[in-house]
Amino acid sequence: MQKNLVVQALRGIAAISVVIFHASLLLDDLSADARLSIFGPLAPLGVDIFFLISGYIIAASASRYPNGGISAGSFLMKRLIRIWPPYAIATAIFCAAYALKNGTAPVVPELIRSLAFIQLSSEPPYYGFASLVVGWTLNYEMFFYVVIALVLLLPRWRWQAALAIFLTTLVLIPLMIQHSLSPYELIDAGRTDANAYVITNPLCWLFALGALVYFIEQHGYSLRSKAATVLFASTSICFAIYCYLSPGMNGHGLTGMGMAILPLFAVAVLSRRQFERHVPRWLVYFGDISFSVYLTHIIVLSIAKAAFAPFGVTGLWLMASAIVASLTAGAFYYSFIERPLTRWLSSRATGTAADRVAAIR
């Protein structure tokens, strides 16, 4: 399948946004309020872009599968191979580094729950994060993958069934628990009422909206006029900037940066034929390595602080150095761990699946 350069570039932007936010923690001379005002929206911006992209990509991928148990199993296996091994290795590295630095071993039950994509607490939207902090987002990803695997079992109406599952978990169940929820609260990822589990968190709507953009594109609706593209892109950028500068929007989902970036995401995808020739290849590369960067940057930022601080590197210089180190380490992790490992496991899984089909025949 041909690489979608626009989506890969958006992945790169998402990864860089998250890295910059976490690197801003190294600015000791900046007050917490000032730091959150300047860099705070970058983390939800990056994560929410990832969720929109995941919805778009998984909808495209699942649409190529026929119905049945073999398809559902194959889909889920491929997603696990793509996500779990690099995540498990990065978690092990993080826990080892943490133990060396602090002299304490990781909490084993929390480690097991994290690697099994089980939330650690009932506090939305992070639900206790994970042993590797950024792993909390993968709990949402796995819920989405399971939903898609389930609907692949159905002989027809798979996408209607997926929507029904989302409406049940994100609307019906919360309303059954708390009848007085307002429409705003029903889309608020940070609400505390009737929101004790990942499967009830409105942040999951971003997957559905990413999938919706895919279906709009597949039905032939795209922006072909340059004038219309410029108009919609400019409006979307202005809206995103307005939301970025609005303190009330500094959060995840449809009441935060998810809503801010959704129009721009839709415009970028629906006019990608016009944009692709202008997409910088370095940004596409950052999209390729984005998962590795996302998994490893917390580790690298901590090491960078310990390595650079003794040489008097502080403030913005420390932050910039740490960002470069994080992107570089992510590139190495991608080249030597994520890509070769997932390719090897994928080839093994493909061979096993072929053997099973042959045995059935």
Wavefront OBJ file of the C-alpha trace (Angstrom):
o trace
v 0.000 0.000 0.000
v 1.304 3.455 -0.914
v 2.423 5.546 2.015
v 0.092 8.413 2.935
v 2.602 11.256 3.189
v 0.169 13.724 4.753
v -0.830 11.319 7.521
v 2.807 10.429 8.168
v 3.683 14.123 8.407
v 0.854 14.613 10.901
v 2.259 11.725 12.915
v 5.602 13.486 12.948
v 3.983 16.712 14.165
v 2.154 14.777 16.895
v 5.328 13.104 18.146
v 7.324 16.338 18.137
v 4.510 18.120 20.007
v 4.538 15.554 22.817
v 8.341 15.624 23.036
v 8.416 19.430 23.244
v 5.823 19.413 26.021
v 7.726 16.923 28.139
v 11.048 18.637 27.363
v 9.578 21.890 28.695
v 9.668 20.273 32.156
v 13.423 20.856 32.018
v 12.893 24.643 32.143
v 13.498 25.067 35.860
v 13.585 28.869 35.591
v 10.044 29.001 34.178
v 7.072 28.975 36.536
v 4.604 26.105 36.288
v 1.801 28.452 35.210
v 3.910 30.039 32.484
v 5.100 26.659 31.246
v 1.573 25.287 31.046
v 0.364 28.425 29.309
v 3.051 28.163 26.609
v 3.556 24.422 26.219
v 0.562 22.855 27.984
v -1.676 22.316 24.936
v 1.078 20.494 23.025
v 0.622 17.159 24.842
v -3.134 16.828 24.226
v -2.606 18.195 20.709
v -0.123 15.435 19.903
v -2.049 12.613 21.568
v -5.355 13.640 19.988
v -3.751 13.759 16.527
v -2.478 10.233 17.132
v -6.007 9.069 17.988
v -7.530 10.694 14.903
v -4.844 9.127 12.728
v -5.397 5.740 14.358
v -9.114 5.912 13.577
v -8.350 6.815 9.960
v -5.654 4.152 9.452
v -7.501 1.331 11.222
v -10.680 2.031 9.241
v -8.636 1.802 6.040
v -6.930 -1.383 7.195
v -10.081 -3.129 8.465
v -11.957 -2.291 5.257
v -9.623 -4.624 3.372
v -10.428 -7.609 5.602
v -13.200 -10.058 4.749
v -15.609 -11.013 7.515
v -14.913 -13.934 9.813
v -12.932 -15.214 12.738
v -9.678 -15.610 10.802
v -9.811 -11.964 9.739
v -10.585 -10.793 13.277
v -7.716 -12.843 14.696
v -5.306 -11.732 11.983
v -6.206 -8.082 12.461
v -5.749 -8.229 16.229
v -2.488 -10.165 15.925
v -1.037 -7.620 13.509
v -1.960 -4.754 15.798
v -0.445 -6.503 18.821
v 2.760 -7.193 16.900
v 2.897 -3.555 15.876
v 2.324 -2.206 19.384
v 3.264 -4.633 22.148
v 6.897 -5.734 21.551
v 8.348 -2.203 21.146
v 6.197 -1.049 24.084
v 7.313 -3.940 26.309
v 11.002 -3.380 25.543
v 10.751 0.373 26.128
v 8.909 -0.303 29.405
v 11.662 -2.689 30.509
v 14.340 -0.101 29.700
v 12.427 2.594 31.566
v 11.904 0.417 34.637
v 15.581 -0.605 34.677
v 16.712 3.018 34.374
v 14.264 4.074 37.091
v 15.525 1.335 39.412
v 19.171 2.315 38.847
v 18.440 5.974 39.503
v 16.125 5.604 42.498
v 17.246 2.315 43.963
v 13.715 0.890 43.948
v 12.255 -1.839 41.765
v 9.073 -1.214 39.774
v 5.789 -2.314 41.314
v 5.242 -5.683 39.654
v 1.405 -5.707 39.688
v 1.346 -2.260 38.070
v 3.920 -3.397 35.523
v 1.841 -6.440 34.594
v -1.342 -4.378 34.312
v 0.429 -1.795 32.163
v 1.763 -4.398 29.755
v -1.693 -5.991 29.588
v -3.232 -2.608 28.676
v -5.254 -2.489 31.898
v -5.764 0.919 33.517
v -4.162 1.524 36.910
v -6.815 3.755 38.472
v -10.305 5.130 37.871
v -9.275 8.791 37.434
v -9.905 10.083 33.888
v -8.526 10.640 31.376
v -5.141 9.063 32.251
v -6.405 6.344 34.611
v -3.160 6.128 36.542
v -0.942 6.450 33.446
v 1.242 3.292 33.104
v 4.629 1.984 34.231
v 6.012 3.676 31.122
v 4.125 6.938 31.544
v 3.022 7.398 27.947
v 1.559 3.879 27.873
v -1.802 5.182 29.104
v -2.739 6.108 25.531
v -2.210 2.523 24.375
v -5.039 1.404 26.668
v -7.375 3.478 24.497
v -5.781 2.111 21.334
v -6.319 -1.484 22.417
v -9.971 -0.841 23.232
v -10.429 0.472 19.711
v -8.637 -2.528 18.212
v -10.833 -4.940 20.159
v -13.971 -3.164 18.926
v -12.788 -3.482 15.326
v -11.859 -7.155 15.811
v -15.348 -7.839 17.180
v -17.155 -6.218 14.277
v -14.989 -8.128 11.792
v -16.747 -11.240 13.086
v -20.064 -10.015 11.736
v -21.315 -11.017 8.246
v -22.495 -7.458 7.498
v -23.112 -3.978 8.940
v -19.711 -3.981 10.619
v -19.360 -0.198 10.794
v -22.914 0.257 12.025
v -22.092 -2.285 14.749
v -18.917 -0.372 15.667
v -20.946 2.822 15.995
v -23.486 0.977 18.149
v -20.693 -0.196 20.475
v -19.365 3.350 20.802
v -22.832 4.750 21.464
v -23.393 2.085 24.116
v -20.109 2.564 25.969
v -19.802 6.330 25.538
v -23.425 7.451 25.839
v -25.847 4.788 27.038
v -23.784 3.355 29.911
v -22.732 6.780 31.275
v -26.362 7.954 31.166
v -27.492 4.798 32.948
v -24.944 5.491 35.690
v -25.566 9.244 35.890
v -28.881 10.383 34.358
v -28.152 14.090 34.754
v -25.121 14.243 32.421
v -25.361 17.171 30.027
v -24.392 16.924 26.331
v -21.172 18.792 27.150
v -20.328 16.357 29.953
v -20.956 13.415 27.636
v -18.084 14.560 25.411
v -15.797 15.759 28.235
v -12.842 13.367 28.530
v -11.969 14.745 31.954
v -15.368 14.416 33.633
v -15.382 12.418 36.861
v -19.010 11.221 36.828
v -19.725 7.914 35.058
v -16.251 7.880 33.570
v -14.251 5.404 35.638
v -13.103 3.289 32.692
v -11.305 3.793 29.399
v -14.250 2.278 27.521
v -16.572 5.021 28.792
v -14.209 7.913 28.103
v -15.303 10.341 25.343
v -11.700 10.533 24.190
v -12.569 7.370 22.220
v -14.774 9.473 19.910
v -11.580 10.674 18.224
v -11.076 7.179 16.792
v -14.592 7.243 15.365
v -14.080 10.712 13.899
v -10.790 9.673 12.306
v -12.614 6.721 10.749
v -15.371 9.058 9.571
v -12.815 11.171 7.697
v -11.617 7.996 5.973
v -15.149 7.079 4.864
v -15.778 10.610 3.613
v -12.610 10.381 1.550
v -13.516 6.911 0.229
v -16.907 8.150 -0.952
v -15.152 10.614 -3.220
v -15.568 13.758 -1.157
v -12.308 15.660 -1.297
v -11.089 19.215 -1.688
v -9.938 19.585 -5.284
v -10.210 23.356 -5.600
v -7.100 25.224 -4.502
v -9.197 28.201 -3.440
v -11.440 26.020 -1.254
v -8.413 24.282 0.212
v -6.732 27.563 1.111
v -9.959 28.883 2.634
v -10.670 25.796 4.754
v -7.033 25.308 5.720
v -6.638 28.945 6.787
v -9.862 28.826 8.794
v -8.835 25.561 10.448
v -5.400 26.899 11.351
v -6.902 30.043 12.867
v -9.376 27.931 14.858
v -6.556 25.679 16.120
v -4.485 28.703 17.173
v -7.492 30.244 18.941
v -8.091 27.011 20.848
v -4.380 26.737 21.681
v -4.440 30.184 23.240
v -7.701 29.542 25.141
v -6.993 28.189 28.653
v -10.309 26.326 28.739
v -9.263 24.236 25.725
v -6.046 22.940 27.305
v -7.162 19.331 27.533
v -7.912 16.173 25.598
v -10.835 15.294 23.374
v -13.820 17.122 21.962
v -13.822 19.748 24.696
v -10.117 20.377 24.208
v -7.381 20.075 21.625
v -9.107 17.183 19.876
v -11.799 19.574 18.710
v -9.127 22.168 17.913
v -7.222 19.905 15.557
v -10.135 17.939 14.046
v -11.013 20.468 11.276
v -7.359 20.826 10.279
v -6.925 17.046 10.244
v -9.974 16.661 8.005
v -8.819 19.390 5.615
v -5.287 17.954 5.421
v -6.555 14.449 4.620
v -9.313 15.465 2.203
v -6.937 17.683 0.239
v -3.864 15.486 0.543
v -3.415 15.158 -3.216
v -2.654 18.865 -3.275
v -0.452 18.795 -0.179
v 1.614 15.654 -0.744
v 4.083 17.185 -3.177
v 4.827 19.922 -0.647
v 5.239 17.710 2.440
v 8.837 17.846 3.741
v 10.441 14.401 3.611
v 12.093 14.942 7.005
v 8.651 15.389 8.542
v 7.469 12.174 6.880
v 10.518 10.439 8.380
v 9.597 11.724 11.828
v 6.179 10.229 11.185
v 7.801 6.887 10.380
v 9.716 6.881 13.674
v 6.977 8.571 15.708
v 6.020 5.501 17.756
v 9.637 4.874 18.729
v 10.102 8.539 19.624
v 6.899 8.458 21.651
v 7.963 5.364 23.586
v 11.549 6.384 24.333
v 11.550 10.147 24.789
v 10.662 10.083 28.503
v 13.733 7.922 29.133
v 15.980 10.083 26.963
v 14.835 13.370 28.515
v 15.789 12.123 31.979
v 19.191 10.926 30.753
v 19.771 14.168 28.847
v 19.155 16.244 31.964
v 21.644 14.190 33.956
v 24.201 14.272 31.121
v 24.035 17.937 30.100
v 23.374 19.710 33.406
v 26.908 19.140 34.844
v 28.307 21.055 31.862
v 26.194 24.099 32.644
v 23.639 23.447 29.926
v 20.360 24.765 31.306
v 17.172 26.514 30.240
v 16.278 26.577 26.566
v 19.647 25.105 25.573
v 18.995 22.089 27.770
v 15.481 21.758 26.413
v 16.654 21.986 22.799
v 19.492 19.509 23.385
v 17.094 17.086 25.035
v 14.647 17.332 22.123
v 17.402 16.578 19.607
v 18.600 13.669 21.753
v 15.038 12.307 21.981
v 14.500 12.417 18.217
v 17.904 10.836 17.606
v 17.311 8.056 20.117
v 13.873 7.452 18.619
v 15.464 7.050 15.188
v 17.913 4.464 16.561
v 15.144 2.617 18.406
v 13.093 2.498 15.232
v 15.985 1.311 13.058
v 17.407 -1.318 15.407
v 14.452 -2.461 17.528
v 10.965 -1.481 16.348
v 11.276 -2.029 12.594
v 13.370 -5.248 12.542
v 11.434 -6.791 15.426
v 7.981 -6.084 14.028
v 9.038 -7.218 10.549
v 10.396 -10.510 11.906
v 7.335 -11.160 14.043
v 5.024 -10.220 11.177
v 6.774 -12.670 8.844
v 6.482 -15.404 11.464
v 2.809 -14.653 12.048
v 2.103 -14.603 8.298
v 3.740 -17.982 7.884
v 1.733 -19.463 10.756
v -1.514 -18.075 9.358
v -0.748 -19.537 5.929
v -0.097 -22.936 7.524
v -3.452 -22.767 9.317
v -5.332 -21.906 6.132
v -3.586 -24.771 4.315
v -4.483 -27.170 7.126
v -8.130 -26.097 6.995
v -8.253 -26.601 3.249
l 1 2 3 4 5 6 7 8 9 10 11 12 13 14 15 16 17 18 19 20 21 22 23 24 25 26 27 28 29 30 31 32 33 34 35 36 37 38 39 40 41 42 43 44 45 46 47 48 49 50 51 52 53 54 55 56 57 58 59 60 61 62 63 64 65 66 67 68 69 70 71 72 73 74 75 76 77 78 79 80 81 82 83 84 85 86 87 88 89 90 91 92 93 94 95 96 97 98 99 100 101 102 103 104 105 106 107 108 109 110 111 112 113 114 115 116 117 118 119 120 121 122 123 124 125 126 127 128 129 130 131 132 133 134 135 136 137 138 139 140 141 142 143 144 145 146 147 148 149 150 151 152 153 154 155 156 157 158 159 160 161 162 163 164 165 166 167 168 169 170 171 172 173 174 175 176 177 178 179 180 181 182 183 184 185 186 187 188 189 190 191 192 193 194 195 196 197 198 199 200 201 202 203 204 205 206 207 208 209 210 211 212 213 214 215 216 217 218 219 220 221 222 223 224 225 226 227 228 229 230 231 232 233 234 235 236 237 238 239 240 241 242 243 244 245 246 247 248 249 250 251 252 253 254 255 256 257 258 259 260 261 262 263 264 265 266 267 268 269 270 271 272 273 274 275 276 277 278 279 280 281 282 283 284 285 286 287 288 289 290 291 292 293 294 295 296 297 298 299 300 301 302 303 304 305 306 307 308 309 310 311 312 313 314 315 316 317 318 319 320 321 322 323 324 325 326 327 328 329 330 331 332 333 334 335 336 337 338 339 340 341 342 343 344 345 346 347 348 349 350 351 352 353 354 355 356 357 358 359 360 361
